[in-house]
């Protein structure tokens, strides 16, 4: 199955098609990216004799959970750096042919995709590396976030709660794509303020959430609708925080995040430290069919 051509198609796909899509993307993520560019995951798959072919959502749990301490202890092994041997072994023929036949342009594209150009500091010794490709993905994320909020292409203004380091970048790169002017929301007031070019007007503050160290961010379409995720960019699980065992749809637990599209620093089965529940039911407010995160509790960790 080919991925949908647009966010608007993706956001309303049949849930069964979304599940198939995520199975394919998880396998591709492991085979064509993690095995090619991560020393950590190459060693892990070898040590555990994991067969990456056909892994999908069911087999994804064979990979160990990771957390902030892993990144802080050895950030270099979580940086995606494709090796020539890895590309030869795991990239499909068409991708290898494009690299060989593309000459300098193809090499420049590889550099743009995989060479970090900036680092985001997430606290406690964690540095998240970002490539030019990641900035593109963050821009797409921001555009989708604003579309979920009903602002895409409207020429409106909105105030966002922007406390996490990555949220400002996503807003900055995503807003122009959506035709929206974004500023940081006022906090600690009874009536949040929305800025526009004519001054300050009263408005509703848009809630966002994303794992703090990552490059992801999600919004609600309406209060209490839950954070609408992007199933081609992110895969979420919910686990028992004490045992690490999976929780079913609708059961609360710790949110575990896998980045399906980012380069730079890798997030795979990453324990966010935040809690909530996951549902694959269509949103009753907007009808989108993407997975949603409900009742998210961030504790001491800042929200989007």
C-alpha positions in Angstrom: 0.0 0.0 0.0 1.3 3.4 -0.9 1.2 6.2 1.7 -1.6 8.8 1.2 -0.5 11.8 -0.8 -1.8 14.4 1.6 -2.4 15.0 5.3 -6.1 15.4 4.6 -6.3 12.0 3.0 -4.3 10.4 5.9 -6.4 12.0 8.6 -9.5 10.3 7.4 -8.3 6.9 6.3 -10.1 3.8 7.4 -8.5 2.8 10.8 -7.6 -0.6 9.3 -5.6 1.1 6.5 -3.8 3.2 9.1 -2.8 0.1 11.0 -1.4 -1.5 7.8 0.4 1.7 7.0 2.0 1.8 10.5 3.1 -1.8 10.2 4.9 -1.0 6.9 6.4 2.2 8.3 7.8 0.5 11.4 9.5 -2.2 9.3 10.9 0.4 7.0 12.1 2.5 9.9 14.0 -0.4 11.4 15.4 -1.9 8.2 16.2 1.2 6.1 17.1 3.7 8.8 18.0 2.2 12.2 20.0 -0.7 10.9 21.7 1.5 8.3 22.5 4.5 10.5 22.5 3.6 14.2 25.3 1.6 15.9 23.0 1.1 18.9 20.2 -0.5 17.0 22.5 -2.6 14.7 24.1 -4.1 17.8 20.8 -4.6 19.5 19.1 -6.4 16.6 22.2 -8.7 16.2 22.4 -9.5 19.9 18.7 -10.4 20.2 18.5 -12.2 16.8 15.6 -10.0 15.8 14.2 -10.6 12.3 13.2 -7.1 11.1 11.3 -8.3 8.1 7.5 -8.2 8.8 8.1 -6.9 12.3 5.1 -4.5 12.3 3.3 -3.3 15.4 3.1 -6.7 17.0 6.8 -7.4 16.9 7.9 -3.8 17.7 7.7 -4.7 21.4 10.7 -7.1 20.9 12.8 -3.9 20.9 13.7 -2.6 24.4 12.3 0.6 25.8 14.6 3.6 25.9 14.5 6.8 28.0 16.2 10.0 28.7 19.1 8.3 30.6 20.0 6.3 27.5 20.3 9.5 25.4 22.3 11.2 28.1 24.7 8.3 28.5 25.6 7.7 24.9 23.9 10.3 22.6 26.3 9.4 19.7 24.9 5.9 19.3 21.4 7.4 18.9 22.4 9.7 16.1 21.4 8.4 12.7 24.5 8.2 10.4 24.0 5.9 7.4 27.1 3.8 6.7 28.0 2.7 3.1 27.9 -0.9 4.3 24.5 -0.4 5.8 23.1 1.2 2.7 24.3 -1.6 0.5 22.9 -4.2 2.9 19.5 -2.7 3.7 18.4 -0.1 1.2 16.1 -1.3 -1.6 17.6 -1.4 -5.1 15.7 1.7 -6.3 17.1 3.8 -3.4 20.6 2.7 -4.0 20.3 3.3 -7.8 19.1 6.8 -7.2 22.1 7.5 -5.0 24.6 6.2 -7.5 22.9 7.8 -10.6 22.2 11.0 -8.9 25.8 12.1 -8.5 26.5 15.3 -6.6 22.8 16.2 -6.3 22.1 12.9 -4.6 25.1 13.2 -2.3 23.9 16.7 -1.3 20.5 15.3 -0.6 22.0 12.7 1.7 23.9 15.4 3.6 20.8 17.5 4.0 18.9 14.5 5.3 21.4 13.2 7.8 24.0 15.8 8.8 22.9 17.7 11.9 22.9 21.5 11.6 21.6 22.5 15.0 21.1 21.0 18.5 18.2 21.5 20.8 19.0 21.3 24.5 16.3 19.4 26.4 17.8 19.5 29.9 19.6 17.0 32.1 22.4 16.6 29.6 20.3 15.7 26.6 21.2 17.3 23.3 18.8 16.5 20.4 20.5 16.8 17.0 18.4 18.3 14.2 19.0 18.0 10.4 17.6 20.1 7.6 15.3 17.1 6.9 14.1 17.3 10.4 13.2 21.0 10.0 11.1 20.0 7.0 9.3 17.4 9.1 8.8 19.9 11.9 7.3 22.3 9.5 4.9 19.7 8.3 4.1 18.9 11.9 3.3 22.5 12.6 1.1 22.8 9.6 -0.9 19.7 10.6 -1.2 20.9 14.2 -2.8 24.2 13.0 -5.0 22.3 10.6 -6.3 20.2 13.4 -7.1 23.3 15.3 -9.1 24.6 12.4 -6.7 27.3 11.5 -5.0 26.0 8.3 -5.1 28.5 5.5 -7.3 30.9 7.5 -5.0 33.8 7.9 -5.9 33.8 11.5 -3.8 34.3 14.6 -3.5 31.9 17.6 -1.8 31.8 20.9 0.1 28.6 21.7 1.4 27.2 25.0 5.0 26.9 24.0 7.1 25.7 26.9 9.0 22.8 25.4 12.1 23.7 23.4 11.0 22.1 20.2 7.5 23.7 20.2 8.9 27.2 19.2 10.7 25.6 16.2 7.5 23.7 15.1 5.4 26.8 15.3 8.0 28.9 13.4 8.3 26.4 10.6 4.7 25.2 10.4 2.8 28.5 10.7 3.8 29.9 7.2 2.7 26.6 5.6 -0.7 27.0 7.2 -1.0 30.8 6.7 -1.3 31.4 10.4 0.4 33.9 12.6 1.5 32.3 15.9 2.6 33.8 19.2 3.1 32.4 22.6 0.0 32.3 24.7 -0.4 34.4 27.8 -0.5 32.1 30.9 -1.7 32.7 34.4 -4.7 34.8 33.3 -8.4 34.1 33.3 -8.8 35.0 29.6 -5.8 33.9 27.4 -4.9 36.4 24.8 -4.5 36.0 21.1 -2.3 38.3 19.2 -2.9 39.4 15.6 -1.6 42.2 13.4 -4.3 44.6 14.7 -3.4 44.1 18.4 -4.6 41.8 21.1 -8.0 40.2 21.0 -9.6 37.7 23.4 -9.5 34.1 22.3 -9.2 30.5 23.3 -5.8 29.0 24.1 -4.9 26.1 21.9 -3.5 23.2 24.0 -0.6 21.2 22.5 1.5 18.3 23.7 4.6 16.5 22.6 7.3 14.5 24.3 9.7 17.2 25.7 13.0 15.9 24.2 11.6 15.1 20.8 10.6 17.0 17.6 6.9 16.1 17.8 3.9 18.2 18.8 0.2 17.5 18.6 -3.0 19.6 19.1 -6.6 19.1 20.0 -9.4 20.0 17.5 -11.6 21.0 20.4 -11.3 21.0 24.2 -11.1 17.4 25.6 -11.0 15.9 22.0 -7.5 14.5 22.7 -4.3 15.2 20.9 -4.5 14.1 17.2 -1.3 12.3 16.2 0.3 11.9 12.8 0.4 8.1 12.1 3.0 8.4 9.3 5.3 10.5 11.6 4.8 9.0 15.0 3.8 5.6 16.6 2.5 5.5 20.2 2.2 2.7 22.7 0.8 2.8 26.2 2.6 0.6 28.9 2.3 -0.2 32.5 4.9 2.2 34.0 6.0 -0.4 36.5 6.3 -3.5 34.4 6.6 -2.2 30.8 3.8 -4.5 29.7 1.5 -3.1 27.0 -1.9 -1.6 27.8 -4.9 -1.9 25.6 -6.7 0.9 23.8 -8.5 3.1 26.4 -6.4 1.9 29.3 -4.2 4.5 31.0 -0.5 4.2 31.3 2.8 5.7 30.3 3.1 7.0 26.8 5.9 5.5 24.6 6.9 7.3 21.5 8.6 6.1 18.2 9.6 8.7 15.6 8.8 7.3 12.2 10.3 10.1 10.0 13.0 12.0 11.8 16.7 11.8 11.3 19.3 13.3 13.6 18.7 12.0 17.1 16.6 8.8 17.1 13.6 8.2 19.4 12.5 4.5 19.3 10.2 3.1 22.0 11.0 6.2 24.0 9.5 6.4 27.5 8.1 9.9 27.7 7.4 9.9 31.4 4.0 11.3 30.6 0.8 9.4 31.1 -2.5 9.1 29.3 -4.5 6.7 27.1 -4.6 5.9 23.4 -7.7 5.5 21.3 -8.0 4.5 17.6 -11.7 5.5 17.5 -12.6 8.4 15.1 -12.7 11.7 16.8 -16.4 12.6 17.7 -15.7 16.3 17.2 -14.0 16.4 13.8 -14.3 12.9 12.4 -10.5 12.4 11.8 -9.5 8.8 12.2 -5.9 9.2 13.4 -4.9 7.8 16.8 -5.6 10.3 19.6 -4.1 10.7 23.1 -6.5 11.4 25.9 -6.2 12.5 29.5 -2.5 13.3 29.1 -0.8 14.1 32.4 2.6 15.6 32.2 3.3 15.9 35.9 6.5 18.0 36.3 7.3 17.7 32.7 6.3 20.8 30.6 3.6 20.5 28.1 4.0 21.5 24.4 
